């Protein structure tokens, strides 16, 4: 029920239709439409309604995904195909766009630098580990996310920059909307492991929370998912050498585009 003393509680909801749905990928598993449904849930901050007063802090970015629990002897589900469109995590205005990116396992993700100065993108946590080194404005690097899981992405020059790439082998996922709504469409009836990652957990918690759920005609709720609040403007982390970041030096050449 907890990981590193950070609780995430899931309560049963009645199946209701929410007005805003999070982004979800189309399923690749083949099954009659009459045996499929849309699973919905909601993200809330832990303690948001404590003391009888509702808090209005921003909902942390949260991703959920479902992996089927196959009966003994059953075939594994078809792997999620690699998209033909280009996947990018753009560096612009000292930030990554988008902040959270879900990709099929095995995808190549491009990291273009559209700022007028150098960046050094790296990820040294669980998931895909890499260090792209210094590269200047107008150039790009490519990373293949061939390990499933969560990759925390940072810049070794700008500590305020952070992003998350989650590589999945399942098409059944959703990214929470701004008001915390979750919607996973095209879910075949059956037993699943529900995986939960939220930005409020912090980079030190690389493994998602999990629990088993059943999706059926009269049971399509993911529940209320309560997550920790995000502390600060960006995820606390060390640089790629495991040390605190140096104070910015305006005349340092790595901060400025070479001419």
C-alpha positions, 0 to 999 in steps of 0.5 A: 500500500506504500512505497518508501513511505509514500501512500497511494490509496485507491478507492472504488468509484461508481462508473460515471461518465466524466466530461474531460478524458486524458490522452490514451492510446488505441488498443491493439488487442482484438476482441469483440466490442461488446466485451470491451469498455472504457475504464475511468478514474480520478486523481486527487492529492493526498489530504486535499479534503482534510480538515473539511477544507478542500485544497486546490493545489495543481494535480501532479502529472499522473500516468496509469497503465494496464497489463493483462493477467493472462490465464495459464497457457494463454498467449501473451498480448500483441506488443504495441507497434512502433509509431511511424510519426516522429517522437520528440522531447524538445528543449525550448525556453529551458524546459522540455516539451512535453513534460511527460511523454509515453512511448511504445517500448523500442521507440526512438525519441529525438531530443532537438535543442531549440534554445540559443545555448548548449544543453546536456541531456541525461538520465541516470535513473532506472529505465533508459540510462544515457548521457547525450553530452553538450550539444549546441542550438539547432542540433539534435540527438536520438535515444532508443527507449528499449527498456520498459519503465520510467526514465527521468530526464534532466539537463546537466547545465540547467537544474530547472529542466526535467521531464519523464519518458515512460516506455510501455509494451501495452496500449492501455494507458492514460495521462491525467488531465489538468483536473485529474481525470483518467480514461483508458478506452478499449479495455477488454474484460479481464484481470489486470495489473494497474500501474500508477506513476505520479510526479509527486513521488519524485525521481527516487521512486522509479518503480510505479505503484501496482494493484490488481483490478478486474474490468467487466461490464459492471466493473469499469472503474480505476477508482480514486487515485490519491498521490502526493503533492508536487513540492517545488517548481521541478524535481529535486535531483543531482547533476550527472556526477551525483553532485549539487549543481554549480551556481549559474555563471553568465560568462560560462561558455556552456551557457552561450551559443558559440559563434 
